[in-house]
Amino acid sequence: MLIFSLWFLSSGLLDCLFAYDEIPVENGGELSGTMTYLGQQPAIQAIKVVLNPEYCGNTVYDESYFVNPQNKGLENVVVSIEGIERGKKADNQVVLVENLKCHFVPHVQAGMAGHFFEIRNLDPVLHNNHFRINERTIFNMAMPPNGKRVSKRMPEPGIINMACDAHTFMKGAIYVTSNPYFAVTDKNGNYNISNIPPGKYLVKIWHEALPQQENEIVIYPRSKTNLSLNLGSK
């Protein structure tokens, strides 16, 4: 029984646990908005570089908060709609993560369970990429300099925390969902999710350094729903 269970979890049958049916969406609606940080932005922490300072630099800075000074838009907020089991065709594009100038680029991304991410080391130094989802290691590999690339399936919904065991200041995240109805805010704090089946839903708002929020929304046929929030302190 144990052998069968391990085989089941390691096989493609795992995908059925997070089944999503692609169907034509008639009269779909849209969700959009802007996420802002209106409070006093926390001071950006400087981190001393111990390994490979000749390339990485002597100091790097924490990447948790990217706030647009003009409109206070907060970048790298993930907006995801829960509970949609049937809907638009999922984008099968691989989530690409690069080791670039001793950073994970992009710093935050989102993808769908069952799809793949690809990690590339474009730096002239060795990185050891160590990725965990829901506190469990799913990828731990030394990445030689200049061009090494590896692909891996995102096994389940959750947060993939990306780290480098060699350069401990390197951090990033992939937010993994069970459906394709998600978005990551841009440099202005804006996002857009389209072709949503009409109905009432729970929306999760995630940022790596802030408490997660949940909001109920109603999507009407061929209509736009706005969900804009201030995620910072007042």
C-alpha positions as CSV (number, residue, x, y, z in Angstrom):
1,M,0.0,0.0,0.0
2,L,2.8,2.4,0.9
3,I,4.6,1.7,-2.5
4,F,1.4,2.3,-4.4
5,S,0.8,5.6,-2.5
6,L,4.3,6.9,-3.3
7,W,3.9,5.9,-7.0
8,F,0.5,7.7,-7.1
9,L,1.9,10.9,-5.7
10,S,4.9,10.9,-8.0
11,S,3.0,10.1,-11.2
12,G,0.9,12.3,-13.5
13,L,-2.2,11.2,-11.6
14,L,-1.4,13.9,-9.0
15,D,-2.8,16.4,-11.6
16,C,-6.3,15.0,-11.1
17,L,-6.3,16.2,-7.5
18,F,-6.3,19.8,-8.8
19,A,-8.5,19.2,-11.9
20,Y,-9.6,22.3,-13.9
21,D,-11.9,22.0,-16.9
22,E,-11.4,24.3,-19.9
23,I,-14.7,25.4,-21.4
24,P,-15.9,28.3,-23.5
25,V,-16.8,31.2,-21.3
26,E,-19.9,33.0,-22.5
27,N,-20.6,36.5,-21.2
28,G,-17.5,36.6,-19.1
29,G,-16.7,39.5,-16.8
30,E,-13.5,41.3,-15.8
31,L,-11.8,42.1,-12.5
32,S,-9.2,44.9,-12.3
33,G,-7.9,47.5,-9.9
34,T,-4.9,49.1,-8.2
35,M,-3.1,48.0,-5.1
36,T,-1.6,50.8,-3.2
37,Y,0.7,51.3,-0.1
38,L,-0.3,54.7,1.4
39,G,1.4,54.3,4.7
40,Q,5.0,55.1,5.4
41,Q,7.0,52.6,3.4
42,P,9.3,50.5,5.6
43,A,13.0,51.3,5.3
44,I,14.7,49.2,2.7
45,Q,17.2,47.0,4.4
46,A,20.8,46.9,3.2
47,I,22.4,43.4,3.2
48,K,26.2,42.9,3.2
49,V,27.4,40.4,0.5
50,V,29.9,37.9,1.8
51,L,30.2,35.5,-1.2
52,N,31.2,36.8,-4.7
53,P,31.1,40.5,-3.9
54,E,33.3,41.1,-6.9
55,Y,30.2,40.3,-9.1
56,C,27.2,40.6,-6.8
57,G,28.4,43.9,-5.2
58,N,29.3,44.6,-1.7
59,T,25.7,45.4,-0.7
60,V,22.3,44.3,-1.9
61,Y,18.9,45.6,-0.9
62,D,15.7,43.9,0.3
63,E,13.2,43.6,-2.6
64,S,10.0,43.1,-0.5
65,Y,8.6,46.6,-1.2
66,F,8.4,48.2,-4.7
67,V,6.2,51.3,-4.3
68,N,5.7,53.7,-7.2
69,P,6.4,57.2,-5.7
70,Q,3.9,58.9,-8.0
71,N,0.7,56.9,-7.4
72,K,1.8,54.7,-4.4
73,G,1.1,51.6,-6.5
74,L,2.5,48.4,-4.9
75,E,4.2,46.0,-7.3
76,N,4.3,42.2,-6.9
77,V,0.9,41.8,-5.3
78,V,-0.8,38.5,-6.4
79,V,-4.6,38.6,-6.9
80,S,-6.2,35.2,-7.3
81,I,-9.9,34.1,-7.6
82,E,-10.7,31.0,-5.6
83,G,-13.2,28.3,-6.4
84,I,-13.4,28.4,-10.2
85,E,-13.2,24.8,-11.4
86,R,-14.4,25.4,-15.0
87,G,-13.4,28.3,-17.2
88,K,-11.1,29.8,-19.8
89,K,-8.3,28.0,-21.4
90,A,-5.2,28.1,-19.2
91,D,-2.0,29.7,-20.5
92,N,0.5,26.8,-20.6
93,Q,3.5,29.2,-20.8
94,V,6.4,28.1,-18.6
95,V,7.1,30.3,-15.6
96,L,10.6,31.5,-16.2
97,V,12.9,32.4,-13.3
98,E,16.4,33.7,-14.0
99,N,19.4,34.0,-11.7
100,L,20.5,37.4,-12.9
101,K,23.0,39.7,-11.2
102,C,22.6,37.6,-8.0
103,H,18.8,38.1,-7.9
104,F,15.7,36.0,-8.8
105,V,14.2,37.8,-11.8
106,P,11.3,38.3,-11.7
107,H,11.1,38.6,-8.0
108,V,7.5,37.5,-7.7
109,Q,5.5,35.5,-10.3
110,A,2.3,33.3,-10.3
111,G,1.5,30.1,-12.1
112,M,-0.9,27.2,-12.1
113,A,-0.5,23.8,-10.5
114,G,0.5,21.1,-13.0
115,H,2.4,23.6,-15.2
116,F,6.1,24.0,-15.3
117,F,8.7,26.6,-14.1
118,E,12.1,26.9,-15.6
119,I,15.1,28.1,-13.7
120,R,18.2,29.6,-15.6
121,N,21.5,30.7,-14.2
122,L,22.7,33.6,-16.4
123,D,25.4,34.7,-13.9
124,P,29.1,33.9,-14.1
125,V,29.0,32.5,-10.5
126,L,27.6,29.3,-9.0
127,H,24.1,29.4,-7.4
128,N,22.4,26.7,-5.5
129,N,18.7,27.1,-6.0
130,H,16.5,25.7,-3.2
131,F,12.8,26.0,-3.8
132,R,10.2,24.9,-1.2
133,I,6.4,24.8,-1.5
134,N,4.2,24.5,1.7
135,E,7.5,24.0,3.6
136,R,8.5,21.0,1.4
137,T,11.6,21.0,-0.8
138,I,10.7,20.5,-4.5
139,F,13.9,21.7,-6.1
140,N,17.4,21.8,-4.7
141,M,20.2,22.0,-7.2
142,A,23.6,23.6,-7.8
143,M,23.4,25.7,-10.9
144,P,26.8,26.1,-12.7
145,P,27.6,29.5,-14.2
146,N,26.4,30.9,-17.5
147,G,23.4,29.2,-19.0
148,K,22.4,26.2,-16.9
149,R,18.7,25.6,-17.1
150,V,16.3,23.1,-15.5
151,S,12.5,22.6,-15.7
152,K,10.2,21.4,-12.9
153,R,6.5,20.9,-12.5
154,M,4.6,23.0,-9.9
155,P,3.0,20.2,-8.0
156,E,0.2,21.8,-6.0
157,P,-1.3,25.2,-5.0
158,G,0.7,27.2,-2.5
159,I,3.7,29.5,-2.2
160,I,7.0,28.4,-3.8
161,N,9.7,30.2,-1.7
162,M,12.8,30.6,-3.8
163,A,16.2,30.8,-2.2
164,C,19.9,30.4,-3.0
165,D,21.8,28.4,-0.4
166,A,25.1,30.0,-1.6
167,H,23.9,33.6,-1.6
168,T,21.4,33.7,1.3
169,F,20.2,37.2,0.5
170,M,18.6,35.9,-2.7
171,K,14.8,35.5,-2.2
172,G,11.8,35.3,-4.4
173,A,8.4,33.6,-4.7
174,I,6.0,31.9,-7.2
175,Y,2.4,31.9,-6.1
176,V,0.8,28.7,-7.4
177,T,-3.0,28.5,-8.0
178,S,-5.5,25.9,-8.9
179,N,-7.0,27.8,-11.9
180,P,-5.8,30.5,-14.4
181,Y,-7.6,33.4,-12.8
182,F,-4.8,35.3,-11.2
183,A,-2.6,38.3,-11.9
184,V,0.5,40.0,-10.4
185,T,0.4,43.8,-10.1
186,D,2.7,45.8,-12.3
187,K,5.0,48.8,-11.4
188,N,1.9,51.0,-11.0
189,G,0.1,48.5,-8.8
190,N,-2.4,47.7,-11.5
191,Y,-3.8,44.2,-12.4
192,N,-6.4,42.7,-14.7
193,I,-8.1,39.3,-14.8
194,S,-10.4,38.7,-17.8
195,N,-13.0,36.2,-19.1
196,I,-14.3,35.3,-15.7
197,P,-17.5,33.2,-15.5
198,P,-20.3,35.3,-13.9
199,G,-20.8,34.5,-10.2
200,K,-19.8,35.3,-6.7
201,Y,-16.2,34.5,-5.7
202,L,-13.6,34.9,-2.9
203,V,-10.5,36.8,-4.0
204,K,-7.2,36.4,-2.2
205,I,-4.7,39.2,-2.1
206,W,-1.1,38.1,-1.3
207,H,2.1,40.1,-0.8
208,E,5.2,38.6,0.6
209,A,5.6,41.1,3.5
210,L,2.0,41.8,4.3
211,P,-0.9,39.9,5.8
212,Q,-3.0,38.1,3.3
213,Q,-6.5,39.5,2.6
214,E,-9.7,38.0,1.3
215,N,-12.5,39.8,-0.3
216,E,-15.9,38.7,-1.8
217,I,-16.7,40.0,-5.3
218,V,-19.5,39.5,-7.8
219,I,-18.7,39.2,-11.5
220,Y,-21.5,40.2,-13.8
221,P,-21.9,39.2,-17.5
222,R,-19.8,41.4,-19.8
223,S,-19.1,43.8,-17.0
224,K,-16.1,45.2,-15.2
225,T,-15.7,44.8,-11.5
226,N,-13.1,47.0,-9.6
227,L,-11.3,45.8,-6.6
228,S,-8.7,48.4,-5.4
229,L,-7.2,48.2,-2.0
230,N,-4.8,50.0,0.3
231,L,-2.5,47.3,1.7
232,G,-0.3,49.6,3.8
233,S,-0.8,51.0,7.2
234,K,-2.8,54.2,7.5
